[in-house]
Amino acid sequence: MAINSDGEIHCKLTHIENGNVTVRRIRQMVVQMANGVVYTLTGDQLPDAISLYSGTPKKGNALEVLLRAQPPLSLSAFFAEFLNGTRARDLAFMFVGMFVTTGLSAVYDMLTRMLGS
């Protein structure tokens, strides 16, 4: 729940970057979920505090803050996402190409047997 002080509803944001600390008050926050949906949080929808950490990577490990991980997909949602748009087209072209090349190969074998060469 957000902080209510002097009639103002806000959230405390602490940003730490390479040892430098910045503290701000946020009255509105726009969040984009992993699936692309955008939400605007205001008033009591805001959390009490948010801490963000960033800096230069050490030993090849970058520092990340994940606000919300994408939930795992159900089996039907996985197939629906997999077969959308270009993937379904590419999969269909792959099967059509497989049948065409198999058919051409069979016709070639038949012609070589008929002609005896």
SVG drawing of the C-alpha trace seen along z (x, -y; Angstrom):
<svg xmlns="http://www.w3.org/2000/svg" viewBox="-6 -18 41 69">
<polyline fill="none" stroke="black" stroke-width="0.4" points="0.0,0.0 1.2,-3.5 2.5,-6.0 -0.1,-8.7 1.6,-11.8 0.1,-15.3 -2.8,-14.2 -0.4,-13.1 -0.3,-9.5 3.1,-8.4 5.7,-5.6 9.3,-5.8 11.8,-5.0 15.4,-4.2 17.7,-4.0 21.3,-2.8 23.7,-2.9 27.4,-2.3 27.2,-3.4 25.3,-6.6 21.9,-6.6 18.9,-8.7 15.6,-8.8 12.4,-10.1 8.7,-10.1 6.5,-8.6 2.8,-9.6 2.2,-7.5 4.0,-4.5 3.6,-2.9 4.5,0.8 4.8,2.9 4.3,6.6 6.3,9.2 3.4,9.9 3.3,6.2 0.2,5.1 0.8,1.6 -0.7,0.8 -0.8,-2.6 -0.6,-2.5 -1.7,-5.5 -2.9,-6.2 -3.4,-3.1 -2.3,-0.8 1.3,-1.9 3.6,0.2 5.2,-1.3 8.7,-1.3 10.7,-0.3 14.4,0.3 16.3,0.4 19.9,1.5 22.2,1.0 25.8,0.8 28.7,2.1 28.8,5.9 31.3,7.7 32.9,11.0 30.6,11.0 27.3,11.1 25.0,8.2 22.8,6.9 19.1,7.2 15.9,6.3 12.9,8.4 9.6,6.7 7.4,9.6 8.4,12.8 6.2,14.0 4.1,16.9 4.7,20.3 2.5,21.0 -0.1,23.7 0.2,26.4 -2.6,24.9 -1.2,21.4 2.2,22.6 0.9,24.2 -1.2,21.1 1.8,18.9 4.1,21.3 1.7,21.5 0.9,17.8 1.9,15.8 5.2,16.7 5.8,19.9 2.6,21.5 3.4,20.4 7.0,21.7 5.8,25.0 3.2,25.4 5.8,24.6 8.2,27.1 5.6,29.9 4.5,28.9 8.2,28.9 8.7,32.3 5.8,33.8 6.8,32.1 10.4,33.3 9.3,36.8 6.9,36.9 9.5,35.7 11.9,38.3 9.3,41.0 8.6,39.8 12.3,39.8 12.7,43.4 9.8,44.6 11.1,42.9 14.6,44.4 13.0,47.9 10.8,47.5 13.6,46.2 16.0,48.9 18.9,46.5"/>
</svg>
